[in-house]
Amino acid sequence: MARVLTQRARRSLDVDSRAPLHWAAYKGFADTLRLLLVAGADLARGDREACTPLHWAAIRGNGEAVTLLLRARARPRPRGPAWCCATVQQRQYPAEWALTAHG
């Protein structure tokens, strides 16, 4: 089951290159996040704007999603110079912003 889910998730990108993990993080669906993480979803995958699932969880203030992603070893800071435009506006990295803005 996990293999089928992972294969479908890799092919299931929306027009902005967001995967199911991005949407689960954005919506704060903790159980869905857990399922996708167990299935091997890519934590580092950026969307068209270079936002990772961690960025989206932080932008939306979904503390439980941020915690789950960080515990799964999501990187709080992006690998390269490109980072999500929403965090650039905040001038902070996603995990820092989530913790300061949403406690």
C-alpha positions in Angstrom: 0.0 0.0 0.0 2.7 2.5 0.9 4.5 1.8 -2.4 1.4 2.4 -4.4 0.7 5.6 -2.5 4.2 6.9 -3.0 4.2 6.1 -6.7 0.9 7.9 -7.1 2.0 10.9 -5.0 5.0 11.4 -7.2 2.8 11.7 -10.3 0.2 13.8 -8.5 1.5 17.3 -8.8 -0.8 20.2 -9.4 -0.2 23.1 -11.9 2.1 24.8 -9.3 4.2 21.6 -8.8 2.7 21.0 -5.4 2.6 17.4 -4.2 0.1 15.9 -1.7 2.6 16.6 1.1 2.5 20.3 0.3 -1.3 20.4 0.6 -1.4 18.3 3.7 1.1 20.7 5.3 -0.8 23.7 4.1 -4.2 22.5 5.4 -2.7 21.1 8.6 -3.9 17.6 8.0 -1.7 15.8 10.6 -2.9 12.3 9.9 -2.4 12.7 6.2 1.0 14.1 6.8 1.9 11.0 8.9 0.7 8.7 6.2 2.6 10.4 3.4 5.7 10.6 5.5 5.6 6.8 6.3 5.1 6.3 2.5 8.3 8.1 1.9 7.1 11.5 0.6 9.8 13.9 -0.4 10.3 16.5 2.4 12.6 18.7 0.3 10.5 19.0 -2.8 9.9 22.6 -3.7 7.0 23.8 -5.7 7.1 26.4 -8.5 7.9 29.1 -6.0 10.6 26.9 -4.3 8.3 26.4 -1.2 8.7 23.1 0.6 5.9 21.5 2.7 7.6 23.0 5.7 7.3 26.5 4.2 3.6 26.0 3.7 2.9 24.6 7.1 4.8 27.6 8.6 3.1 30.2 6.4 -0.3 28.9 7.4 0.6 28.7 11.1 0.0 24.9 11.3 2.2 24.2 14.4 1.5 20.5 14.5 2.4 20.1 10.8 5.6 22.1 11.4 6.5 19.8 14.3 5.8 16.6 12.3 7.9 17.8 9.4 10.8 18.9 11.6 10.7 15.5 13.4 10.7 13.8 10.1 14.0 15.7 9.4 12.7 18.5 7.1 15.3 21.1 6.7 14.3 24.4 8.3 16.4 26.3 5.8 16.5 25.7 2.1 19.6 24.2 0.5 20.1 27.0 -2.1 19.6 30.7 -2.3 16.0 30.4 -3.6 13.4 30.3 -1.0 9.7 30.9 -0.9 8.5 34.4 -1.7 6.3 34.5 1.4 9.2 33.8 3.7 11.3 36.4 1.9 8.6 38.9 2.7 8.9 37.9 6.4 12.7 38.0 6.2 12.8 34.8 8.2 13.0 31.1 7.6 9.8 29.1 7.8 10.4 27.2 11.1 11.6 30.4 12.8 8.6 32.3 11.5 6.2 29.7 12.6 7.7 29.6 16.1 7.8 33.3 16.6 4.4 34.2 14.9 2.4 31.2 16.1 4.1 30.2 19.3 
